[in-house]
Amino acid sequence: MQNESTMSELNDTNKIYEVSFIFDDKLDEALAVAKSQALKELIASQGGSFISEEVPYKRELAYEMIRVQNNVNIRFNEGYFGWIKFELSPTNVSIIDKNLKLDEEVVRYMIIRAEKSNDVFTKGNATFKSRNDIFVTAPISESADTSVNIDTTTMADIVNIEETISEDKKVELVKEAENIINK
């Protein structure tokens, strides 16, 4: 049987956490990134170490969210979504939780226990060019194998669909793909 000091030491060892958050869509992108950096600095000030993260980006929310600010319901349909995976002692996680709860520019957040082995990095999409300059994108990750395997059946299906698209629509799709690539 362990004594109380040993139990306290075991409970206070660092654990892996992931905090996901949605910032107010009224922020501009630079401020959303700065808020994410401030959150990282808060975690570091509590003795945390970083494993991975995704820089916040503006996205449409799956459903309308409501946050009460100054006794008024504020509705959100968009927000800056991001996440940070870090290692920190359980006693210091409550400080992170309290700061996020009091920040009125945080629409919603969640802190969960995580595993270090399930690191996923989402830096971008691989873009493949098929016939007639139609682009196909597929998610990639830094931890994934860098070789690309394309299912030829899927590509054949895409080519068949491509043949039924009007020339005006093809031009529109190409422009949209170029805008996405140039971001």
Secondary structure, 3 states (H helix, E strand, C coil): CCCHHHHHHHHCCCEEEEEEEEEECCCCHHHHHHHHHHHHHHHHHCCCEEEEEEEEEEEEEEEEEEEEECCEEEEEEEEEEEEEEEEECHHHHHHHHHHHHHCCCEEEEEEEECCHHHCCCCCEEEEEECHHHCEEEEEECCCCCCCCCCCHHHHHHHHHHHHCCCHHHHHHHHHHHHHHHHC
